[in-house]
Amino acid sequence: MKRRQREGELRPRRKTGMMIHPDLLTILVCADDHHPLTVEGDALVCAYCGRRYPIVDGIPVMLPHNAEAPTANS
């Protein structure tokens, strides 16, 4: 029996091979500091703070509470 997904819970990331359309990437910015984002693997990464926003099933999840904090190397 499948477990129901709770409200606000993200599904596991799946690599779909889908790319973010360049026009969409030009308007997306970090939800925290409004700086540009770059695509790195299966996430959008803020060029300023290093926060990583997951791409789930080809859709960027731009909610600050779902973003991964920057690593110490960023």
PDB file of N, CA, C and O in Angstrom:
ATOM      1  N   MET A   1       0.844  -1.181   0.000  1.00  0.00           N
ATOM      2  CA  MET A   1       0.000   0.000   0.000  1.00  0.00           C
ATOM      3  C   MET A   1       0.889   1.243   0.000  1.00  0.00           C
ATOM      4  O   MET A   1       1.845   1.328   0.771  1.00  0.00           O
ATOM      5  N   LYS A   2       0.574   2.194  -0.856  1.00  0.00           N
ATOM      6  CA  LYS A   2       1.387   3.397  -0.959  1.00  0.00           C
ATOM      7  C   LYS A   2       1.075   4.366   0.180  1.00  0.00           C
ATOM      8  O   LYS A   2      -0.069   4.515   0.609  1.00  0.00           O
ATOM      9  N   ARG A   3       2.132   5.012   0.648  1.00  0.00           N
ATOM     10  CA  ARG A   3       1.970   6.020   1.690  1.00  0.00           C
ATOM     11  C   ARG A   3       1.542   7.324   1.041  1.00  0.00           C
ATOM     12  O   ARG A   3       2.081   7.712   0.004  1.00  0.00           O
ATOM     13  N   ARG A   4       0.583   7.998   1.642  1.00  0.00           N
ATOM     14  CA  ARG A   4       0.144   9.287   1.115  1.00  0.00           C
ATOM     15  C   ARG A   4       1.165  10.357   1.437  1.00  0.00           C
ATOM     16  O   ARG A   4       1.774  10.352   2.507  1.00  0.00           O
ATOM     17  N   GLN A   5       1.345  11.266   0.508  1.00  0.00           N
ATOM     18  CA  GLN A   5       2.288  12.362   0.694  1.00  0.00           C
ATOM     19  C   GLN A   5       1.653  13.412   1.597  1.00  0.00           C
ATOM     20  O   GLN A   5       0.508  13.815   1.394  1.00  0.00           O
ATOM     21  N   ARG A   6       2.415  13.847   2.595  1.00  0.00           N
ATOM     22  CA  ARG A   6       1.921  14.879   3.500  1.00  0.00           C
ATOM     23  C   ARG A   6       1.987  16.232   2.828  1.00  0.00           C
ATOM     24  O   ARG A   6       2.790  16.450   1.921  1.00  0.00           O
ATOM     25  N   GLU A   7       1.136  17.143   3.282  1.00  0.00           N
ATOM     26  CA  GLU A   7       1.130  18.490   2.733  1.00  0.00           C
ATOM     27  C   GLU A   7       2.480  19.159   2.981  1.00  0.00           C
ATOM     28  O   GLU A   7       3.002  19.111   4.095  1.00  0.00           O
ATOM     29  N   GLY A   8       3.039  19.775   1.960  1.00  0.00           N
ATOM     30  CA  GLY A   8       4.310  20.463   2.088  1.00  0.00           C
ATOM     31  C   GLY A   8       5.526  19.567   1.933  1.00  0.00           C
ATOM     32  O   GLY A   8       6.656  20.054   1.935  1.00  0.00           O
ATOM     33  N   GLU A   9       5.312  18.267   1.798  1.00  0.00           N
ATOM     34  CA  GLU A   9       6.426  17.323   1.676  1.00  0.00           C
ATOM     35  C   GLU A   9       6.784  17.158   0.200  1.00  0.00           C
ATOM     36  O   GLU A   9       5.914  16.935  -0.642  1.00  0.00           O
ATOM     37  N   LEU A  10       8.069  17.271  -0.095  1.00  0.00           N
ATOM     38  CA  LEU A  10       8.520  17.106  -1.472  1.00  0.00           C
ATOM     39  C   LEU A  10       8.637  15.642  -1.830  1.00  0.00           C
ATOM     40  O   LEU A  10       8.991  14.808  -0.996  1.00  0.00           O
ATOM     41  N   ARG A  11       8.337  15.340  -3.076  1.00  0.00           N
ATOM     42  CA  ARG A  11       8.572  13.991  -3.571  1.00  0.00           C
ATOM     43  C   ARG A  11      10.070  13.806  -3.773  1.00  0.00           C
ATOM     44  O   ARG A  11      10.798  14.788  -3.912  1.00  0.00           O
ATOM     45  N   PRO A  12      10.531  12.584  -3.791  1.00  0.00           N
ATOM     46  CA  PRO A  12      11.956  12.354  -4.056  1.00  0.00           C
ATOM     47  C   PRO A  12      12.339  12.950  -5.412  1.00  0.00           C
ATOM     48  O   PRO A  12      11.540  12.971  -6.348  1.00  0.00           O
ATOM     49  N   ARG A  13      13.559  13.424  -5.491  1.00  0.00           N
ATOM     50  CA  ARG A  13      14.041  14.003  -6.742  1.00  0.00           C
ATOM     51  C   ARG A  13      14.244  12.914  -7.771  1.00  0.00           C
ATOM     52  O   ARG A  13      14.781  11.845  -7.484  1.00  0.00           O
ATOM     53  N   ARG A  14      13.800  13.215  -8.967  1.00  0.00           N
ATOM     54  CA  ARG A  14      14.027  12.302 -10.080  1.00  0.00           C
ATOM     55  C   ARG A  14      14.741  13.073 -11.167  1.00  0.00           C
ATOM     56  O   ARG A  14      14.329  14.173 -11.537  1.00  0.00           O
ATOM     57  N   LYS A  15      15.807  12.496 -11.675  1.00  0.00           N
ATOM     58  CA  LYS A  15      16.508  13.123 -12.784  1.00  0.00           C
ATOM     59  C   LYS A  15      15.752  12.763 -14.050  1.00  0.00           C
ATOM     60  O   LYS A  15      15.655  11.595 -14.426  1.00  0.00           O
ATOM     61  N   THR A  16      15.219  13.790 -14.700  1.00  0.00           N
ATOM     62  CA  THR A  16      14.412  13.544 -15.879  1.00  0.00           C
ATOM     63  C   THR A  16      15.128  13.911 -17.159  1.00  0.00           C
ATOM     64  O   THR A  16      14.637  13.600 -18.245  1.00  0.00           O
ATOM     65  N   GLY A  17      16.280  14.568 -17.065  1.00  0.00           N
ATOM     66  CA  GLY A  17      16.977  15.000 -18.256  1.00  0.00           C
ATOM     67  C   GLY A  17      16.392  16.266 -18.837  1.00  0.00           C
ATOM     68  O   GLY A  17      16.857  16.743 -19.872  1.00  0.00           O
ATOM     69  N   MET A  18      15.381  16.818 -18.192  1.00  0.00           N
ATOM     70  CA  MET A  18      14.759  18.047 -18.680  1.00  0.00           C
ATOM     71  C   MET A  18      15.631  19.234 -18.304  1.00  0.00           C
ATOM     72  O   MET A  18      16.212  19.277 -17.220  1.00  0.00           O
ATOM     73  N   MET A  19      15.712  20.170 -19.190  1.00  0.00           N
ATOM     74  CA  MET A  19      16.486  21.379 -18.938  1.00  0.00           C
ATOM     75  C   MET A  19      15.536  22.522 -18.613  1.00  0.00           C
ATOM     76  O   MET A  19      14.374  22.518 -19.019  1.00  0.00           O
ATOM     77  N   ILE A  20      16.049  23.497 -17.877  1.00  0.00           N
ATOM     78  CA  ILE A  20      15.287  24.704 -17.617  1.00  0.00           C
ATOM     79  C   ILE A  20      15.394  25.576 -18.864  1.00  0.00           C
ATOM     80  O   ILE A  20      16.494  25.808 -19.367  1.00  0.00           O
ATOM     81  N   HIS A  21      14.287  26.047 -19.353  1.00  0.00           N
ATOM     82  CA  HIS A  21      14.285  26.891 -20.549  1.00  0.00           C
ATOM     83  C   HIS A  21      15.075  28.164 -20.249  1.00  0.00           C
ATOM     84  O   HIS A  21      14.888  28.764 -19.190  1.00  0.00           O
ATOM     85  N   PRO A  22      15.953  28.588 -21.156  1.00  0.00           N
ATOM     86  CA  PRO A  22      16.781  29.773 -20.919  1.00  0.00           C
ATOM     87  C   PRO A  22      15.980  31.030 -20.602  1.00  0.00           C
ATOM     88  O   PRO A  22      16.423  31.860 -19.808  1.00  0.00           O
ATOM     89  N   ASP A  23      14.806  31.181 -21.212  1.00  0.00           N
ATOM     90  CA  ASP A  23      13.968  32.353 -20.918  1.00  0.00           C
ATOM     91  C   ASP A  23      13.472  32.333 -19.472  1.00  0.00           C
ATOM     92  O   ASP A  23      13.392  33.377 -18.824  1.00  0.00           O
ATOM     93  N   LEU A  24      13.141  31.149 -18.972  1.00  0.00           N
ATOM     94  CA  LEU A  24      12.707  31.021 -17.586  1.00  0.00           C
ATOM     95  C   LEU A  24      13.860  31.318 -16.639  1.00  0.00           C
ATOM     96  O   LEU A  24      13.675  31.974 -15.613  1.00  0.00           O
ATOM     97  N   LEU A  25      15.032  30.842 -16.980  1.00  0.00           N
ATOM     98  CA  LEU A  25      16.203  31.060 -16.132  1.00  0.00           C
ATOM     99  C   LEU A  25      16.546  32.545 -16.007  1.00  0.00           C
ATOM    100  O   LEU A  25      17.084  32.966 -14.983  1.00  0.00           O
ATOM    101  N   THR A  26      16.245  33.339 -17.028  1.00  0.00           N
ATOM    102  CA  THR A  26      16.555  34.774 -16.964  1.00  0.00           C
ATOM    103  C   THR A  26      15.654  35.523 -15.983  1.00  0.00           C
ATOM    104  O   THR A  26      16.024  36.597 -15.508  1.00  0.00           O
ATOM    105  N   ILE A  27      14.469  34.969 -15.671  1.00  0.00           N
ATOM    106  CA  ILE A  27      13.575  35.673 -14.741  1.00  0.00           C
ATOM    107  C   ILE A  27      13.577  35.093 -13.334  1.00  0.00           C
ATOM    108  O   ILE A  27      13.103  35.742 -12.401  1.00  0.00           O
ATOM    109  N   LEU A  28      14.104  33.876 -13.164  1.00  0.00           N
ATOM    110  CA  LEU A  28      14.159  33.276 -11.833  1.00  0.00           C
ATOM    111  C   LEU A  28      15.316  33.869 -11.035  1.00  0.00           C
ATOM    112  O   LEU A  28      16.428  34.004 -11.545  1.00  0.00           O
ATOM    113  N   VAL A  29      15.047  34.219  -9.788  1.00  0.00           N
ATOM    114  CA  VAL A  29      16.074  34.737  -8.885  1.00  0.00           C
ATOM    115  C   VAL A  29      15.941  34.048  -7.538  1.00  0.00           C
ATOM    116  O   VAL A  29      14.916  33.432  -7.249  1.00  0.00           O
ATOM    117  N   CYS A  30      16.970  34.151  -6.722  1.00  0.00           N
ATOM    118  CA  CYS A  30      16.958  33.584  -5.378  1.00  0.00           C
ATOM    119  C   CYS A  30      15.806  34.197  -4.582  1.00  0.00           C
ATOM    120  O   CYS A  30      15.638  35.416  -4.561  1.00  0.00           O
ATOM    121  N   ALA A  31      15.024  33.354  -3.936  1.00  0.00           N
ATOM    122  CA  ALA A  31      13.885  33.829  -3.147  1.00  0.00           C
ATOM    123  C   ALA A  31      14.329  34.589  -1.903  1.00  0.00           C
ATOM    124  O   ALA A  31      13.553  35.350  -1.326  1.00  0.00           O
ATOM    125  N   ASP A  32      15.573  34.386  -1.493  1.00  0.00           N
ATOM    126  CA  ASP A  32      16.078  35.027  -0.283  1.00  0.00           C
ATOM    127  C   ASP A  32      16.714  36.386  -0.571  1.00  0.00           C
ATOM    128  O   ASP A  32      16.405  37.370   0.101  1.00  0.00           O
ATOM    129  N   ASP A  33      17.604  36.445  -1.570  1.00  0.00           N
ATOM    130  CA  ASP A  33      18.341  37.693  -1.795  1.00  0.00           C
ATOM    131  C   ASP A  33      18.184  38.283  -3.197  1.00  0.00           C
ATOM    132  O   ASP A  33      18.791  39.308  -3.508  1.00  0.00           O
ATOM    133  N   HIS A  34      17.376  37.647  -4.040  1.00  0.00           N
ATOM    134  CA  HIS A  34      17.020  38.159  -5.370  1.00  0.00           C
ATOM    135  C   HIS A  34      18.194  38.272  -6.336  1.00  0.00           C
ATOM    136  O   HIS A  34      18.184  39.134  -7.215  1.00  0.00           O
ATOM    137  N   HIS A  35      19.199  37.420  -6.190  1.00  0.00           N
ATOM    138  CA  HIS A  35      20.336  37.378  -7.110  1.00  0.00           C
ATOM    139  C   HIS A  35      20.102  36.285  -8.159  1.00  0.00           C
ATOM    140  O   HIS A  35      19.261  35.410  -7.955  1.00  0.00           O
ATOM    141  N   PRO A  36      20.831  36.324  -9.273  1.00  0.00           N
ATOM    142  CA  PRO A  36      20.643  35.341 -10.357  1.00  0.00           C
ATOM    143  C   PRO A  36      20.965  33.915  -9.920  1.00  0.00           C
ATOM    144  O   PRO A  36      21.701  33.685  -8.960  1.00  0.00           O
ATOM    145  N   LEU A  37      20.387  32.963 -10.660  1.00  0.00           N
ATOM    146  CA  LEU A  37      20.586  31.541 -10.398  1.00  0.00           C
ATOM    147  C   LEU A  37      21.268  30.879 -11.583  1.00  0.00           C
ATOM    148  O   LEU A  37      21.120  31.316 -12.724  1.00  0.00           O
ATOM    149  N   THR A  38      22.017  29.821 -11.301  1.00  0.00           N
ATOM    150  CA  THR A  38      22.615  29.010 -12.351  1.00  0.00           C
ATOM    151  C   THR A  38      22.189  27.563 -12.146  1.00  0.00           C
ATOM    152  O   THR A  38      21.874  27.158 -11.027  1.00  0.00           O
ATOM    153  N   VAL A  39      22.179  26.793 -13.208  1.00  0.00           N
ATOM    154  CA  VAL A  39      21.815  25.380 -13.128  1.00  0.00           C
ATOM    155  C   VAL A  39      23.061  24.574 -12.809  1.00  0.00           C
ATOM    156  O   VAL A  39      24.073  24.676 -13.503  1.00  0.00           O
ATOM    157  N   GLU A  40      22.980  23.772 -11.754  1.00  0.00           N
ATOM    158  CA  GLU A  40      24.060  22.849 -11.381  1.00  0.00           C
ATOM    159  C   GLU A  40      23.429  21.507 -11.059  1.00  0.00           C
ATOM    160  O   GLU A  40      22.864  21.310  -9.983  1.00  0.00           O
ATOM    161  N   GLY A  41      23.534  20.588 -12.008  1.00  0.00           N
ATOM    162  CA  GLY A  41      22.940  19.258 -11.806  1.00  0.00           C
ATOM    163  C   GLY A  41      21.434  19.342 -11.720  1.00  0.00           C
ATOM    164  O   GLY A  41      20.776  19.819 -12.645  1.00  0.00           O
ATOM    165  N   ASP A  42      20.881  18.873 -10.594  1.00  0.00           N
ATOM    166  CA  ASP A  42      19.429  18.872 -10.409  1.00  0.00           C
ATOM    167  C   ASP A  42      18.980  19.981  -9.471  1.00  0.00           C
ATOM    168  O   ASP A  42      18.027  19.807  -8.712  1.00  0.00           O
ATOM    169  N   ALA A  43      19.664  21.126  -9.519  1.00  0.00           N
ATOM    170  CA  ALA A  43      19.308  22.257  -8.653  1.00  0.00           C
ATOM    171  C   ALA A  43      19.642  23.576  -9.333  1.00  0.00           C
ATOM    172  O   ALA A  43      20.484  23.637 -10.229  1.00  0.00           O
ATOM    173  N   LEU A  44      18.968  24.625  -8.890  1.00  0.00           N
ATOM    174  CA  LEU A  44      19.317  25.988  -9.257  1.00  0.00           C
ATOM    175  C   LEU A  44      20.088  26.563  -8.086  1.00  0.00           C
ATOM    176  O   LEU A  44      19.648  26.447  -6.943  1.00  0.00           O
ATOM    177  N   VAL A  45      21.231  27.180  -8.347  1.00  0.00           N
ATOM    178  CA  VAL A  45      22.105  27.665  -7.293  1.00  0.00           C
ATOM    179  C   VAL A  45      22.240  29.173  -7.394  1.00  0.00           C
ATOM    180  O   VAL A  45      22.479  29.717  -8.472  1.00  0.00           O
ATOM    181  N   CYS A  46      22.084  29.850  -6.249  1.00  0.00           N
ATOM    182  CA  CYS A  46      22.228  31.298  -6.199  1.00  0.00           C
ATOM    183  C   CYS A  46      23.703  31.660  -6.359  1.00  0.00           C
ATOM    184  O   CYS A  46      24.567  31.116  -5.670  1.00  0.00           O
ATOM    185  N   ALA A  47      23.977  32.584  -7.274  1.00  0.00           N
ATOM    186  CA  ALA A  47      25.350  33.002  -7.533  1.00  0.00           C
ATOM    187  C   ALA A  47      25.931  33.801  -6.373  1.00  0.00           C
ATOM    188  O   ALA A  47      27.151  33.918  -6.257  1.00  0.00           O
ATOM    189  N   TYR A  48      25.079  34.351  -5.513  1.00  0.00           N
ATOM    190  CA  TYR A  48      25.543  35.196  -4.417  1.00  0.00           C
ATOM    191  C   TYR A  48      25.678  34.431  -3.098  1.00  0.00           C
ATOM    192  O   TYR A  48      26.743  34.429  -2.481  1.00  0.00           O
ATOM    193  N   CYS A  49      24.585  33.781  -2.667  1.00  0.00           N
ATOM    194  CA  CYS A  49      24.598  33.139  -1.338  1.00  0.00           C
ATOM    195  C   CYS A  49      24.875  31.633  -1.381  1.00  0.00           C
ATOM    196  O   CYS A  49      25.199  31.044  -0.350  1.00  0.00           O
ATOM    197  N   GLY A  50      24.752  30.998  -2.557  1.00  0.00           N
ATOM    198  CA  GLY A  50      25.018  29.567  -2.672  1.00  0.00           C
ATOM    199  C   GLY A  50      23.840  28.677  -2.323  1.00  0.00           C
ATOM    200  O   GLY A  50      23.973  27.454  -2.357  1.00  0.00           O
ATOM    201  N   ARG A  51      22.698  29.248  -1.991  1.00  0.00           N
ATOM    202  CA  ARG A  51      21.510  28.454  -1.667  1.00  0.00           C
ATOM    203  C   ARG A  51      21.108  27.647  -2.898  1.00  0.00           C
ATOM    204  O   ARG A  51      21.131  28.154  -4.019  1.00  0.00           O
ATOM    205  N   ARG A  52      20.733  26.361  -2.674  1.00  0.00           N
ATOM    206  CA  ARG A  52      20.377  25.451  -3.769  1.00  0.00           C
ATOM    207  C   ARG A  52      18.882  25.147  -3.738  1.00  0.00           C
ATOM    208  O   ARG A  52      18.348  24.675  -2.735  1.00  0.00           O
ATOM    209  N   TYR A  53      18.223  25.429  -4.857  1.00  0.00           N
ATOM    210  CA  TYR A  53      16.795  25.155  -5.002  1.00  0.00           C
ATOM    211  C   TYR A  53      16.635  23.906  -5.871  1.00  0.00           C
ATOM    212  O   TYR A  53      17.123  23.879  -7.001  1.00  0.00           O
ATOM    213  N   PRO A  54      15.961  22.874  -5.363  1.00  0.00           N
ATOM    214  CA  PRO A  54      15.852  21.619  -6.115  1.00  0.00           C
ATOM    215  C   PRO A  54      14.985  21.760  -7.362  1.00  0.00           C
ATOM    216  O   PRO A  54      14.070  22.582  -7.417  1.00  0.00           O
ATOM    217  N   ILE A  55      15.294  20.945  -8.348  1.00  0.00           N
ATOM    218  CA  ILE A  55      14.444  20.813  -9.534  1.00  0.00           C
ATOM    219  C   ILE A  55      13.810  19.438  -9.426  1.00  0.00           C
ATOM    220  O   ILE A  55      14.507  18.426  -9.505  1.00  0.00           O
ATOM    221  N   VAL A  56      12.498  19.388  -9.247  1.00  0.00           N
ATOM    222  CA  VAL A  56      11.767  18.133  -9.056  1.00  0.00           C
ATOM    223  C   VAL A  56      10.895  17.897 -10.282  1.00  0.00           C
ATOM    224  O   VAL A  56      10.034  18.713 -10.607  1.00  0.00           O
ATOM    225  N   ASP A  57      11.120  16.794 -10.950  1.00  0.00           N
ATOM    226  CA  ASP A  57      10.377  16.440 -12.163  1.00  0.00           C
ATOM    227  C   ASP A  57      10.419  17.567 -13.195  1.00  0.00           C
ATOM    228  O   ASP A  57       9.428  17.821 -13.879  1.00  0.00           O
ATOM    229  N   GLY A  58      11.567  18.242 -13.307  1.00  0.00           N
ATOM    230  CA  GLY A  58      11.738  19.297 -14.289  1.00  0.00           C
ATOM    231  C   GLY A  58      11.197  20.652 -13.875  1.00  0.00           C
ATOM    232  O   GLY A  58      11.224  21.596 -14.665  1.00  0.00           O
ATOM    233  N   ILE A  59      10.700  20.764 -12.632  1.00  0.00           N
ATOM    234  CA  ILE A  59      10.112  22.014 -12.151  1.00  0.00           C
ATOM    235  C   ILE A  59      10.944  22.549 -10.990  1.00  0.00           C
ATOM    236  O   ILE A  59      11.150  21.843 -10.003  1.00  0.00           O
ATOM    237  N   PRO A  60      11.428  23.796 -11.096  1.00  0.00           N
ATOM    238  CA  PRO A  60      12.190  24.372  -9.982  1.00  0.00           C
ATOM    239  C   PRO A  60      11.280  24.646  -8.783  1.00  0.00           C
ATOM    240  O   PRO A  60      10.205  25.230  -8.927  1.00  0.00           O
ATOM    241  N   VAL A  61      11.721  24.221  -7.611  1.00  0.00           N
ATOM    242  CA  VAL A  61      10.972  24.456  -6.373  1.00  0.00           C
ATOM    243  C   VAL A  61      11.638  25.646  -5.678  1.00  0.00           C
ATOM    244  O   VAL A  61      12.691  25.497  -5.058  1.00  0.00           O
ATOM    245  N   MET A  62      11.023  26.817  -5.784  1.00  0.00           N
ATOM    246  CA  MET A  62      11.645  28.061  -5.347  1.00  0.00           C
ATOM    247  C   MET A  62      11.197  28.495  -3.943  1.00  0.00           C
ATOM    248  O   MET A  62      11.251  29.681  -3.616  1.00  0.00           O
ATOM    249  N   LEU A  63      10.768  27.562  -3.135  1.00  0.00           N
ATOM    250  CA  LEU A  63      10.346  27.880  -1.772  1.00  0.00           C
ATOM    251  C   LEU A  63      11.569  27.914  -0.851  1.00  0.00           C
ATOM    252  O   LEU A  63      12.322  26.941  -0.803  1.00  0.00           O
ATOM    253  N   PRO A  64      11.779  29.003  -0.126  1.00  0.00           N
ATOM    254  CA  PRO A  64      12.974  29.119   0.719  1.00  0.00           C
ATOM    255  C   PRO A  64      13.139  27.976   1.718  1.00  0.00           C
ATOM    256  O   PRO A  64      14.265  27.552   1.982  1.00  0.00           O
ATOM    257  N   HIS A  65      12.042  27.471   2.279  1.00  0.00           N
ATOM    258  CA  HIS A  65      12.177  26.396   3.275  1.00  0.00           C
ATOM    259  C   HIS A  65      12.554  25.053   2.646  1.00  0.00           C
ATOM    260  O   HIS A  65      12.916  24.126   3.371  1.00  0.00           O
ATOM    261  N   ASN A  66      12.481  24.923   1.327  1.00  0.00           N
ATOM    262  CA  ASN A  66      12.904  23.697   0.652  1.00  0.00           C
ATOM    263  C   ASN A  66      14.293  23.818   0.059  1.00  0.00           C
ATOM    264  O   ASN A  66      14.820  22.845  -0.482  1.00  0.00           O
ATOM    265  N   ALA A  67      14.895  24.991   0.150  1.00  0.00           N
ATOM    266  CA  ALA A  67      16.241  25.198  -0.397  1.00  0.00           C
ATOM    267  C   ALA A  67      17.281  24.606   0.550  1.00  0.00           C
ATOM    268  O   ALA A  67      17.106  24.590   1.769  1.00  0.00           O
ATOM    269  N   GLU A  68      18.365  24.123  -0.046  1.00  0.00           N
ATOM    270  CA  GLU A  68      19.475  23.610   0.751  1.00  0.00           C
ATOM    271  C   GLU A  68      20.397  24.786   1.093  1.00  0.00           C
ATOM    272  O   GLU A  68      20.711  25.615   0.239  1.00  0.00           O
ATOM    273  N   ALA A  69      20.814  24.837   2.330  1.00  0.00           N
ATOM    274  CA  ALA A  69      21.721  25.902   2.774  1.00  0.00           C
ATOM    275  C   ALA A  69      23.050  25.755   2.049  1.00  0.00           C
ATOM    276  O   ALA A  69      23.443  24.648   1.681  1.00  0.00           O
ATOM    277  N   PRO A  70      23.734  26.859   1.846  1.00  0.00           N
ATOM    278  CA  PRO A  70      25.045  26.784   1.192  1.00  0.00           C
ATOM    279  C   PRO A  70      26.047  25.991   2.026  1.00  0.00           C
ATOM    280  O   PRO A  70      25.987  25.979   3.255  1.00  0.00           O
ATOM    281  N   THR A  71      26.953  25.341   1.339  1.00  0.00           N
ATOM    282  CA  THR A  71      27.983  24.581   2.041  1.00  0.00           C
ATOM    283  C   THR A  71      29.096  25.532   2.484  1.00  0.00           C
ATOM    284  O   THR A  71      29.142  26.681   2.046  1.00  0.00           O
ATOM    285  N   ALA A  72      29.976  25.066   3.336  1.00  0.00           N
ATOM    286  CA  ALA A  72      31.067  25.891   3.851  1.00  0.00           C
ATOM    287  C   ALA A  72      32.016  26.317   2.734  1.00  0.00           C
ATOM    288  O   ALA A  72      32.706  27.330   2.858  1.00  0.00           O
ATOM    289  N   ASN A  73      32.055  25.548   1.642  1.00  0.00           N
ATOM    290  CA  ASN A  73      32.951  25.855   0.528  1.00  0.00           C
ATOM    291  C   ASN A  73      32.415  26.952  -0.375  1.00  0.00           C
ATOM    292  O   ASN A  73      33.164  27.499  -1.185  1.00  0.00           O
ATOM    293  N   SER A  74      31.115  27.293  -0.254  1.00  0.00           N
ATOM    294  CA  SER A  74      30.500  28.274  -1.146  1.00  0.00           C
ATOM    295  C   SER A  74      30.892  29.679  -0.817  1.00  0.00           C
ATOM    296  O   SER A  74      30.452  30.616  -1.484  1.00  0.00           O
TER     297      SER A  74
END
